Amino acid sequence: MSLLPPETSEPSSAHPLPFREALATWLKVGLLSFGGPAGQIAVMHRLLVEEKRWVREERFLAALNYCMLLPGPEAQQLATYLGWLLHGLAGGLAAGVLFVLPGALVMLALAALYASFSGVGVVAAIFWGIKPAVLAIVVEALLRIGRRALGTPVKWGLAALAFVALFFFGVRFPWVIAAAGLAGALAAVLGLPGFAPGGGRAAPGAAEEAAPVASWVEERAAKLQVGWRSTLATVFVWAALWWLPVLALLALLGRGNVFVESALFFALAAMVTFGGAYAVLAYVAQRVVSGYGWLSAGEMLDGLGLAETTPGPLILVLQFVGFLAAYHRPGGLPPLLAGTLGALLTLWVTFLPSFLWIFAGAPHLDRVQRRPALAGALAAITAAVVGVVMNLTLWLALQVLFPRGGHPGPASLPPLPMLPGLDGAAALLAGAALVATLRFRVGMGWLLAGAGLAGILWQRLSS
């Protein structure tokens, strides 16, 4: 059985792009994919649309909109879609795997070092300094996403409602997204501004007409016809690959084992974490800290800081969580081995569904995105994600600035933090990081490196 629905026709011209050249480009994307989803999408746009002209602008944006509607990391899904568009199943696998692999290897090494040496003074000082810088990065992301996603009073209202529902009332994230999607679909049907489809594709310019790969891609997409029976077969195969390891562990080890619990949690999270990396963190961070107790809030922030410094999707922080969960509860295995197995299992159940969503849905993208209700749902979900990121931002701020009385969860409101509980040094460092990133546009690598050095200096001065 094929892992991808068969194509009924192919462009008449020979493929103008050698697979080896595409493979080298996908590796380059994986190595340069710093800066979270925005930076990763920008890297792909620059390489594939502007420089190499393998994909037309309107095709790239349509694919991005589709991936933002899916659960999981939209940047990895976008790479998988574009790889599939260029070279079918092999191209999609190559693009998706190479997007994740460099960062996953780095994160695994960093998680092992962190677990082994985080108690050493200099390492603890570095991570103390990184936490306020991570807070500044998340604030900058909130502002960037808000500017892009909120263009009408209705969308501002959706973002505010999402934040209130999550932070004050503890409404589960999937319900917030479902409500936003329904509201957007209704708004599109009623014809409200900002929720209607963008219309047909723009006519390509002369430069795009002259790009042979982009023209070949459009010809292939126009002739692609896949039946729903083949799509269901694709869903079955990839769902089996995704869930069989989880079910096998459940049968062998039973509930209560950390490998089983983390596999089930992250597999289920992969199905409901809509809205990209920051939405994943908003849903997962509080659950693993306050619900399961697999790691502390400080360790979660450290993991987010590590993920910000490595290439690949930001949700590689989940690999860090999976490592520490198994490292702290090795169940008779050597802790480093247990952590490594936990990290690999987390990677599998987190990223494999991205291939399912793309390989099953990509052949139908052009038809589906012309439907007004779906276009409206996507616009509303994008607005609601701003509220999700705001919830995460406030949660992180309370953990960083008031470490002795942080926010225990989205549904419980602690007493207002009192000034004596404020970590003044962390607040000053967070303010400096905000000025550096918002006013002077300091790069993420330099920002985190400087914050780590500031942490060391503060440790020396305060000791």
SEVOPA-685433 format. One record per residue (C-alpha): x, y, z; residue number from 1; residue in three letters. Coordinates in steps of 0.001 Angstrom, whole numbers, always signed. Each point is the difference from the previous one (the first is absolute). Example, Ala and Ser with C-alpha at 12.3 -4.5 7.8 and 13.67 -1.06 7.14 Angstrom:
BEGIN
{{+12300, -4500, +7800}, 1, "Ala"};
{{+1370, +3440, -660}, 2, "Ser"};
***
This chain:
BEGIN
{{+0, +0, +0}, 1, "Met"};
{{+1362, +3389, -974}, 2, "Ser"};
{{+690, +2538, +2726}, 3, "Leu"};
{{-1234, +2764, -2300}, 4, "Leu"};
{{-3075, +52, -2241}, 5, "Pro"};
{{+863, -809, -3613}, 6, "Pro"};
{{+26, +2816, -2510}, 7, "Glu"};
{{-2085, -470, -3102}, 8, "Thr"};
{{+2146, +2203, -2211}, 9, "Ser"};
{{+3384, +1729, -149}, 10, "Glu"};
{{+1251, +3040, -1918}, 11, "Pro"};
{{+1039, -840, -3512}, 12, "Ser"};
{{+3428, +1598, +370}, 13, "Ser"};
{{+2884, -1681, +1791}, 14, "Ala"};
{{+705, +991, +3608}, 15, "His"};
{{+2271, +3085, -95}, 16, "Pro"};
{{+1359, -369, +3560}, 17, "Leu"};
{{+2416, -2800, +967}, 18, "Pro"};
{{-911, -1636, +3308}, 19, "Phe"};
{{+3595, +325, +1219}, 20, "Arg"};
{{-167, +3786, -341}, 21, "Glu"};
{{-3272, +126, +1904}, 22, "Ala"};
{{+1464, -2247, +2716}, 23, "Leu"};
{{+2915, +2398, +530}, 24, "Ala"};
{{-2429, +2895, +257}, 25, "Thr"};
{{-2179, -1746, +2588}, 26, "Trp"};
{{+3089, -736, +2092}, 27, "Leu"};
{{+936, +3682, -223}, 28, "Lys"};
{{-3491, +973, +1135}, 29, "Val"};
{{+307, -2365, +2979}, 30, "Gly"};
{{+3363, +1419, +1024}, 31, "Leu"};
{{-1107, +3637, -329}, 32, "Leu"};
{{-3466, -304, +1520}, 33, "Ser"};
{{+619, +2157, +3070}, 34, "Phe"};
{{-2408, +2554, +1379}, 35, "Gly"};
{{-3169, -1981, +478}, 36, "Gly"};
{{-2772, -375, -2597}, 37, "Pro"};
{{+287, +3554, -1337}, 38, "Ala"};
{{+3730, -346, -633}, 39, "Gly"};
{{-372, -3464, -1493}, 40, "Gln"};
{{-2767, +1064, -2365}, 41, "Ile"};
{{+2092, +3016, -1012}, 42, "Ala"};
{{+2981, -2251, -782}, 43, "Val"};
{{-2122, -2255, -2214}, 44, "Met"};
{{-1607, +2959, -1749}, 45, "His"};
{{+3360, +1587, -755}, 46, "Arg"};
{{+1542, -3222, -1277}, 47, "Leu"};
{{-2892, -1579, -1883}, 48, "Leu"};
{{-1999, +3001, -1229}, 49, "Val"};
{{+2468, +2858, -371}, 50, "Glu"};
{{+3372, -1579, -729}, 51, "Glu"};
{{-638, -3360, -1659}, 52, "Lys"};
{{-3551, +799, -1251}, 53, "Arg"};
{{-1138, -3586, +420}, 54, "Trp"};
{{-3409, +1061, +1369}, 55, "Val"};
{{-2186, +2971, -890}, 56, "Arg"};
{{-937, +2530, +2663}, 57, "Glu"};
{{-3723, -751, -38}, 58, "Glu"};
{{+649, -3748, +224}, 59, "Arg"};
{{+2302, +531, +3005}, 60, "Phe"};
{{-2587, +2147, +1822}, 61, "Leu"};
{{-2845, -2422, -722}, 62, "Ala"};
{{+2081, -2848, +1419}, 63, "Ala"};
{{+874, +2070, +3077}, 64, "Leu"};
{{-3662, +755, +687}, 65, "Asn"};
{{-826, -3694, -234}, 66, "Tyr"};
{{+2818, -972, +2368}, 67, "Cys"};
{{-1068, +2604, +2550}, 68, "Met"};
{{-3386, -1702, +139}, 69, "Leu"};
{{+1579, -3354, +897}, 70, "Leu"};
{{+1031, -1194, +3465}, 71, "Pro"};
{{+3726, -66, +598}, 72, "Gly"};
{{+3008, +1973, -1309}, 73, "Pro"};
{{-1084, +1997, -3043}, 74, "Glu"};
{{+3550, +695, -1228}, 75, "Ala"};
{{+905, -3697, -162}, 76, "Gln"};
{{-3311, -759, -1676}, 77, "Gln"};
{{+649, +2761, -2530}, 78, "Leu"};
{{+3404, -1500, -812}, 79, "Ala"};
{{-1590, -3441, -346}, 80, "Thr"};
{{-2690, +1346, -2327}, 81, "Tyr"};
{{+2485, +1840, -2204}, 82, "Leu"};
{{+2271, -3043, -141}, 83, "Gly"};
{{-2988, -2149, -1000}, 84, "Trp"};
{{-1021, +2554, -2615}, 85, "Leu"};
{{+3464, -182, -1570}, 86, "Leu"};
{{+795, -3736, +254}, 87, "His"};
{{-3005, -1875, +1357}, 88, "Gly"};
{{+313, -2357, +2965}, 89, "Leu"};
{{+3825, -89, -6}, 90, "Ala"};
{{+184, +3780, -142}, 91, "Gly"};
{{-2491, +463, +2816}, 92, "Gly"};
{{+1802, -2479, +2242}, 93, "Leu"};
{{+3393, +1556, -741}, 94, "Ala"};
{{-1192, +3545, +647}, 95, "Ala"};
{{-1904, -869, +3192}, 96, "Gly"};
{{+2723, -2170, +1527}, 97, "Val"};
{{+2899, +2326, -851}, 98, "Leu"};
{{-1929, +2936, +1409}, 99, "Phe"};
{{-90, -1716, +3405}, 100, "Val"};
{{+3113, -2201, +95}, 101, "Leu"};
{{+2818, +2579, +599}, 102, "Pro"};
{{-1850, +1670, +2870}, 103, "Gly"};
{{-1106, -3333, +1473}, 104, "Ala"};
{{+3599, -1253, +196}, 105, "Leu"};
{{+1146, +3244, +1609}, 106, "Val"};
{{-2922, +18, +2449}, 107, "Met"};
{{+668, -3605, +1031}, 108, "Leu"};
{{+3616, +850, +817}, 109, "Ala"};
{{-997, +3166, +1879}, 110, "Leu"};
{{-2679, -1832, +1995}, 111, "Ala"};
{{+2548, -2612, +1071}, 112, "Ala"};
{{+2476, +2706, +1039}, 113, "Leu"};
{{-2717, +1932, +1815}, 114, "Tyr"};
{{-1199, -3036, +1943}, 115, "Ala"};
{{+3557, -905, +965}, 116, "Ser"};
{{+1433, +3425, +818}, 117, "Phe"};
{{-2880, +2440, +623}, 118, "Ser"};
{{+900, +85, +3670}, 119, "Gly"};
{{+3458, +1414, -733}, 120, "Val"};
{{+62, +3650, +967}, 121, "Gly"};
{{+1091, +1482, -3314}, 122, "Val"};
{{-2588, -2021, -1953}, 123, "Val"};
{{-2764, +1036, +2402}, 124, "Ala"};
{{+1111, +3642, -331}, 125, "Ala"};
{{-124, -185, -3794}, 126, "Ile"};
{{-3522, -1358, +11}, 127, "Phe"};
{{-1084, +2560, +2585}, 128, "Trp"};
{{+1104, +2696, -2446}, 129, "Gly"};
{{-1611, -1659, -3005}, 130, "Ile"};
{{-3495, -138, +1545}, 131, "Lys"};
{{-692, +3772, -87}, 132, "Pro"};
{{+1335, +128, -3567}, 133, "Ala"};
{{-2396, -2779, -994}, 134, "Val"};
{{-2823, +2053, +1513}, 135, "Leu"};
{{+1029, +2950, -2186}, 136, "Ala"};
{{+29, -2252, -3077}, 137, "Ile"};
{{-3508, -1237, +750}, 138, "Val"};
{{-1246, +3586, +500}, 139, "Val"};
{{+1516, +954, -3359}, 140, "Glu"};
{{-1711, -2995, -1597}, 141, "Ala"};
{{-3321, +1062, +1530}, 142, "Leu"};
{{+330, +3484, -1485}, 143, "Leu"};
{{+1051, -1359, -3402}, 144, "Arg"};
{{-2827, -2527, -174}, 145, "Ile"};
{{-2517, +2576, +1190}, 146, "Gly"};
{{+958, +2527, -2670}, 147, "Arg"};
{{-348, -2639, -2708}, 148, "Arg"};
{{-3155, -1729, +1194}, 149, "Ala"};
{{-2232, +2746, +1447}, 150, "Leu"};
{{-1346, +2416, -2576}, 151, "Gly"};
{{-3610, +547, +1070}, 152, "Thr"};
{{-1830, +614, +3311}, 153, "Pro"};
{{-1618, -3432, -298}, 154, "Val"};
{{+3423, -1684, -122}, 155, "Lys"};
{{+1200, +2037, +2983}, 156, "Trp"};
{{-3084, -1196, +1836}, 157, "Gly"};
{{+701, -3632, -891}, 158, "Leu"};
{{+3568, +315, +1317}, 159, "Ala"};
{{-1227, +1560, +3249}, 160, "Ala"};
{{-2665, -2657, +488}, 161, "Leu"};
{{+2547, -2777, -586}, 162, "Ala"};
{{+2325, +1482, +2629}, 163, "Phe"};
{{-2787, +434, +2569}, 164, "Val"};
{{-1291, -3532, -594}, 165, "Ala"};
{{+3466, -1545, +443}, 166, "Leu"};
{{+1417, +2110, +2818}, 167, "Phe"};
{{-3037, +771, +2174}, 168, "Phe"};
{{-2282, -2956, -616}, 169, "Phe"};
{{+2383, -2814, -941}, 170, "Gly"};
{{-1898, -945, -3168}, 171, "Val"};
{{+1849, -2747, -1852}, 172, "Arg"};
{{+1955, +1201, -3002}, 173, "Phe"};
{{-1764, -2227, -2592}, 174, "Pro"};
{{-3375, +1439, +1030}, 175, "Trp"};
{{+1294, +3548, -403}, 176, "Val"};
{{+1290, -793, -3486}, 177, "Ile"};
{{-3204, -1825, -984}, 178, "Ala"};
{{-2126, +2946, +1130}, 179, "Ala"};
{{+2204, +2454, -1898}, 180, "Ala"};
{{-161, -2130, -3134}, 181, "Gly"};
{{-3795, -191, +145}, 182, "Leu"};
{{-244, +3752, +548}, 183, "Ala"};
{{+2291, +647, -2963}, 184, "Gly"};
{{-1935, -2319, -2272}, 185, "Ala"};
{{-3250, +1763, +963}, 186, "Leu"};
{{+1613, +3412, -544}, 187, "Ala"};
{{+1117, -1067, -3470}, 188, "Ala"};
{{-3486, -1205, -879}, 189, "Val"};
{{-1411, +3359, +1187}, 190, "Leu"};
{{+2619, +1853, -2047}, 191, "Gly"};
{{+1735, +1854, +2848}, 192, "Leu"};
{{+3215, +1851, -1044}, 193, "Pro"};
{{+3184, -1951, +575}, 194, "Gly"};
{{-1604, -3444, -83}, 195, "Phe"};
{{-727, -447, -3702}, 196, "Ala"};
{{+2346, -2024, -2224}, 197, "Pro"};
{{+2771, +1919, -1685}, 198, "Gly"};
{{-1369, -853, -3442}, 199, "Gly"};
{{+1798, -1752, -2814}, 200, "Gly"};
{{+3714, -272, -440}, 201, "Arg"};
{{+1825, +3051, -1215}, 202, "Ala"};
{{+1338, -124, -3513}, 203, "Ala"};
{{+3696, -848, -37}, 204, "Pro"};
{{+2442, +2680, -1049}, 205, "Gly"};
{{+2604, -258, -2728}, 206, "Ala"};
{{+2681, -1227, +2406}, 207, "Ala"};
{{-2269, -2798, +1221}, 208, "Glu"};
{{-902, -962, -3569}, 209, "Glu"};
{{+3711, -332, -723}, 210, "Ala"};
{{+604, -2327, +2987}, 211, "Ala"};
{{-166, -3543, -1401}, 212, "Pro"};
{{-323, -1802, +3352}, 213, "Val"};
{{-2865, +2216, +1210}, 214, "Ala"};
{{-1799, -428, -3325}, 215, "Ser"};
{{+470, -3781, +183}, 216, "Trp"};
{{-1372, -2, +3551}, 217, "Val"};
{{-3116, +1914, -1022}, 218, "Glu"};
{{-571, -2333, -2954}, 219, "Glu"};
{{+317, -3029, +2292}, 220, "Arg"};
{{-2375, +1486, +2593}, 221, "Ala"};
{{-2586, +859, -2656}, 222, "Ala"};
{{-52, -3567, -1345}, 223, "Lys"};
{{+76, -1749, +3378}, 224, "Leu"};
{{-3143, -2012, +689}, 225, "Gln"};
{{-306, -2233, +3054}, 226, "Val"};
{{-3094, -1891, +1122}, 227, "Gly"};
{{-1241, -36, +3577}, 228, "Trp"};
{{+432, -3787, +175}, 229, "Arg"};
{{+3745, +388, -572}, 230, "Ser"};
{{+85, +2792, +2563}, 231, "Thr"};
{{-1607, -2241, +2625}, 232, "Leu"};
{{+2594, -2682, -738}, 233, "Ala"};
{{+2754, +2572, +568}, 234, "Thr"};
{{-1566, +1040, +3301}, 235, "Val"};
{{-204, -3622, +1140}, 236, "Phe"};
{{+3652, -792, -779}, 237, "Val"};
{{+1444, +3111, +1642}, 238, "Trp"};
{{-2317, -227, +3016}, 239, "Ala"};
{{+1165, -3582, +515}, 240, "Ala"};
{{+3661, +1074, -136}, 241, "Leu"};
{{-783, +2742, +2498}, 242, "Trp"};
{{-1990, -1981, +2575}, 243, "Trp"};
{{+1335, -3586, -173}, 244, "Leu"};
{{+3121, +755, +2132}, 245, "Pro"};
{{-2199, +1738, +2591}, 246, "Val"};
{{-2485, -2870, +175}, 247, "Leu"};
{{+2827, -2556, +158}, 248, "Ala"};
{{+1533, +1813, +2982}, 249, "Leu"};
{{-3390, +171, +1675}, 250, "Leu"};
{{-481, -3761, -418}, 251, "Ala"};
{{+3508, -802, +1284}, 252, "Leu"};
{{+374, +2483, +2871}, 253, "Leu"};
{{-3527, +1077, +955}, 254, "Gly"};
{{-1237, +3363, +1231}, 255, "Arg"};
{{+2085, +1841, +2561}, 256, "Gly"};
{{+3308, -574, -1762}, 257, "Asn"};
{{+1653, +3281, -981}, 258, "Val"};
{{+677, -1178, -3574}, 259, "Phe"};
{{-3641, -960, -494}, 260, "Val"};
{{-1370, +3147, +1613}, 261, "Glu"};
{{+2278, +2353, -1931}, 262, "Ser"};
{{-654, -1840, -3284}, 263, "Ala"};
{{-3765, +231, +508}, 264, "Leu"};
{{+134, +3635, +1067}, 265, "Phe"};
{{+2177, +1224, -2860}, 266, "Phe"};
{{-1863, -2100, -2570}, 267, "Ala"};
{{-3296, +1508, +1135}, 268, "Leu"};
{{+1570, +3470, +171}, 269, "Ala"};
{{+1081, -377, -3618}, 270, "Ala"};
{{-3675, -267, -968}, 271, "Met"};
{{-1253, +3072, +1869}, 272, "Val"};
{{+2883, +2506, +24}, 273, "Thr"};
{{-1225, +2335, -2724}, 274, "Phe"};
{{+1597, +3322, -780}, 275, "Gly"};
{{+3709, -820, -174}, 276, "Gly"};
{{+2838, -226, +2478}, 277, "Ala"};
{{-1115, +2610, +2521}, 278, "Tyr"};
{{-3461, -1527, +129}, 279, "Ala"};
{{+1605, -3401, +701}, 280, "Val"};
{{+1959, +1528, +2869}, 281, "Leu"};
{{-3056, +1696, +1441}, 282, "Ala"};
{{-1806, -3331, +115}, 283, "Tyr"};
{{+2908, -2231, +1044}, 284, "Val"};
{{+2119, +2076, +2370}, 285, "Ala"};
{{-2548, +311, +2758}, 286, "Gln"};
{{-1118, -3627, -344}, 287, "Arg"};
{{+3465, -1537, +400}, 288, "Val"};
{{+891, +2347, +2883}, 289, "Val"};
{{-3236, +297, +1959}, 290, "Ser"};
{{-1823, -3134, -1147}, 291, "Gly"};
{{+2522, -2818, -335}, 292, "Tyr"};
{{+2846, +1545, +2017}, 293, "Gly"};
{{+2591, -1396, -2411}, 294, "Trp"};
{{+2188, +3077, +393}, 295, "Leu"};
{{-37, +3367, +1737}, 296, "Ser"};
{{-1038, +3309, -1487}, 297, "Ala"};
{{+3650, +1060, +65}, 298, "Gly"};
{{+1029, -3090, -1935}, 299, "Glu"};
{{-2753, +684, -2543}, 300, "Met"};
{{+1326, +3523, -508}, 301, "Leu"};
{{+3535, -1354, -326}, 302, "Asp"};
{{-1219, -2408, -2664}, 303, "Gly"};
{{-1695, +2836, -1869}, 304, "Leu"};
{{+3244, +1966, +162}, 305, "Gly"};
{{+1890, -2960, -1459}, 306, "Leu"};
{{-2579, -420, -2754}, 307, "Ala"};
{{+331, +3684, -900}, 308, "Glu"};
{{+3756, -428, -506}, 309, "Thr"};
{{-151, -3077, -2256}, 310, "Thr"};
{{-1090, -351, -3624}, 311, "Pro"};
{{-3260, -1718, -799}, 312, "Gly"};
{{-3545, +355, +1362}, 313, "Pro"};
{{-455, +1717, +3334}, 314, "Leu"};
{{-2043, -2952, +1215}, 315, "Ile"};
{{+3214, -1992, +213}, 316, "Leu"};
{{-404, +1157, +3594}, 317, "Val"};
{{-2375, -2972, +271}, 318, "Leu"};
{{+2964, -2258, -658}, 319, "Gln"};
{{+1687, +1661, +2981}, 320, "Phe"};
{{-3121, -648, +2097}, 321, "Val"};
{{-111, -3650, -1091}, 322, "Gly"};
{{+3678, -396, +876}, 323, "Phe"};
{{-325, +1457, +3511}, 324, "Leu"};
{{-3239, -1870, +737}, 325, "Ala"};
{{+1709, -3343, -651}, 326, "Ala"};
{{+3329, +1121, +1510}, 327, "Tyr"};
{{-1696, +791, +3336}, 328, "His"};
{{-1947, -3309, -72}, 329, "Arg"};
{{+2305, -2476, -1751}, 330, "Pro"};
{{-1794, -3117, +1248}, 331, "Gly"};
{{+3176, -2028, +521}, 332, "Gly"};
{{+1769, +1202, -3167}, 333, "Leu"};
{{+3101, +2209, +103}, 334, "Pro"};
{{-1391, +3559, +193}, 335, "Pro"};
{{+1729, +1246, -3155}, 336, "Leu"};
{{-1230, -3015, -1968}, 337, "Leu"};
{{-3529, +453, +1332}, 338, "Ala"};
{{+127, +3698, -891}, 339, "Gly"};
{{+1221, -737, -3510}, 340, "Thr"};
{{-2784, -2542, -559}, 341, "Leu"};
{{-2541, +2467, +1367}, 342, "Gly"};
{{+1268, +2723, -2348}, 343, "Ala"};
{{-117, -2284, -3056}, 344, "Leu"};
{{-3510, -1183, +854}, 345, "Leu"};
{{-1140, +3617, +396}, 346, "Thr"};
{{+1504, +892, -3376}, 347, "Leu"};
{{-1837, -2867, -1694}, 348, "Trp"};
{{-3488, +722, +1346}, 349, "Val"};
{{+397, +3784, -358}, 350, "Thr"};
{{+1301, +306, -3553}, 351, "Phe"};
{{-1302, -3054, -1838}, 352, "Leu"};
{{-3605, +1319, -160}, 353, "Pro"};
{{+1254, +2991, -1998}, 354, "Ser"};
{{+712, -2403, -2861}, 355, "Phe"};
{{-3507, -1441, +353}, 356, "Leu"};
{{-1677, +3424, -229}, 357, "Trp"};
{{+2076, +1031, -3016}, 358, "Ile"};
{{-12, -3200, -2039}, 359, "Phe"};
{{-3741, -466, +549}, 360, "Ala"};
{{-1061, +3621, -463}, 361, "Gly"};
{{+2494, +1497, -2461}, 362, "Ala"};
{{-1579, -1511, -3132}, 363, "Pro"};
{{-3296, +1703, +881}, 364, "His"};
{{+1410, +3396, +1021}, 365, "Leu"};
{{-1039, +1983, -3068}, 366, "Asp"};
{{-3599, -1227, +142}, 367, "Arg"};
{{-440, +437, +3749}, 368, "Val"};
{{+1450, +3507, +299}, 369, "Gln"};
{{-2532, +1392, -2445}, 370, "Arg"};
{{-2786, -652, +2526}, 371, "Arg"};
{{-1059, +3224, +1791}, 372, "Pro"};
{{-849, -1641, +3328}, 373, "Ala"};
{{+3459, -1571, +361}, 374, "Leu"};
{{+1726, +3256, -912}, 375, "Ala"};
{{-1998, +1773, +2703}, 376, "Gly"};
{{+767, -2706, +2563}, 377, "Ala"};
{{+3728, +361, -701}, 378, "Leu"};
{{-138, +3781, +455}, 379, "Ala"};
{{-1826, -344, +3332}, 380, "Ala"};
{{+2345, -2707, +1306}, 381, "Ile"};
{{+2988, +2177, -864}, 382, "Thr"};
{{-1551, +2820, +2057}, 383, "Ala"};
{{-719, -2313, +2937}, 384, "Ala"};
{{+3627, -1164, -2}, 385, "Val"};
{{+996, +3545, +987}, 386, "Val"};
{{-1988, -476, +3201}, 387, "Gly"};
{{+1696, -3354, +515}, 388, "Val"};
{{+3459, +1577, -288}, 389, "Val"};
{{-1073, +2752, +2406}, 390, "Met"};
{{-974, -2675, +2529}, 391, "Asn"};
{{+3387, -1676, -379}, 392, "Leu"};
{{+1796, +3338, +269}, 393, "Thr"};
{{-1668, +895, +3291}, 394, "Leu"};
{{+612, -3490, +1391}, 395, "Trp"};
{{+3706, +240, -866}, 396, "Leu"};
{{+253, +3533, +1402}, 397, "Ala"};
{{-1381, -1061, +3371}, 398, "Leu"};
{{+2374, -2970, +127}, 399, "Gln"};
{{+3064, +2105, -898}, 400, "Val"};
{{-683, +3186, +1949}, 401, "Leu"};
{{-1672, -1540, +3076}, 402, "Phe"};
{{+1761, -3364, +351}, 403, "Pro"};
{{-1205, -561, +3568}, 404, "Arg"};
{{-3664, +502, -850}, 405, "Gly"};
{{-511, -774, -3675}, 406, "Gly"};
{{-3247, -693, -1728}, 407, "His"};
{{-947, -3654, +652}, 408, "Pro"};
{{-2393, -424, -2941}, 409, "Gly"};
{{-2279, +1771, -2440}, 410, "Pro"};
{{-3182, -526, +2032}, 411, "Ala"};
{{+1234, +982, +3452}, 412, "Ser"};
{{+597, +3620, +847}, 413, "Leu"};
{{+2613, +423, +2755}, 414, "Pro"};
{{+129, +3128, +2133}, 415, "Pro"};
{{+1418, +2949, -1891}, 416, "Leu"};
{{+3812, -198, +122}, 417, "Pro"};
{{+1338, +2370, +2625}, 418, "Met"};
{{+3008, +2183, -688}, 419, "Leu"};
{{+2252, -1634, +2646}, 420, "Pro"};
{{-328, -3276, -1910}, 421, "Gly"};
{{+1321, +1534, -3193}, 422, "Leu"};
{{+3389, -1230, -1223}, 423, "Asp"};
{{+1415, +3448, -736}, 424, "Gly"};
{{+3055, -1229, -1871}, 425, "Ala"};
{{-2132, -2212, -2261}, 426, "Ala"};
{{-2361, +2930, -648}, 427, "Ala"};
{{+2902, +2280, -977}, 428, "Leu"};
{{+1450, -2657, -2281}, 429, "Leu"};
{{-3406, -615, -1606}, 430, "Ala"};
{{-393, +3748, -582}, 431, "Gly"};
{{+3451, +230, -1563}, 432, "Ala"};
{{-750, -2989, -2216}, 433, "Ala"};
{{-3277, +1603, -1122}, 434, "Leu"};
{{+1807, +3214, -957}, 435, "Val"};
{{+2676, -1992, -1830}, 436, "Ala"};
{{-2444, -2052, -2042}, 437, "Thr"};
{{-2706, +2645, -632}, 438, "Leu"};
{{+2073, +3172, -375}, 439, "Arg"};
{{+3357, -1209, -1294}, 440, "Phe"};
{{-1092, -3241, -1718}, 441, "Arg"};
{{+2776, -2021, +1625}, 442, "Val"};
{{+131, -3517, -1444}, 443, "Gly"};
{{-1309, -2862, +2089}, 444, "Met"};
{{+3352, -1739, +303}, 445, "Gly"};
{{+1750, +3153, +1235}, 446, "Trp"};
{{-2885, +799, +2328}, 447, "Leu"};
{{+71, -3409, +1708}, 448, "Leu"};
{{+3798, -73, +141}, 449, "Ala"};
{{+64, +3438, +1618}, 450, "Gly"};
{{-2682, -1024, +2495}, 451, "Ala"};
{{+1973, -3106, +940}, 452, "Gly"};
{{+3114, +2108, +618}, 453, "Leu"};
{{-2087, +2418, +2072}, 454, "Ala"};
{{-1129, -2945, +2097}, 455, "Gly"};
{{+3607, -981, +701}, 456, "Ile"};
{{+920, +3581, +914}, 457, "Leu"};
{{-2984, +302, +2329}, 458, "Trp"};
{{+957, -3228, +1719}, 459, "Gln"};
{{+3517, +1284, +594}, 460, "Arg"};
{{-1196, +3398, +1268}, 461, "Leu"};
{{-2651, -1432, +2317}, 462, "Ser"};
{{+2156, -2783, +1458}, 463, "Ser"};
***
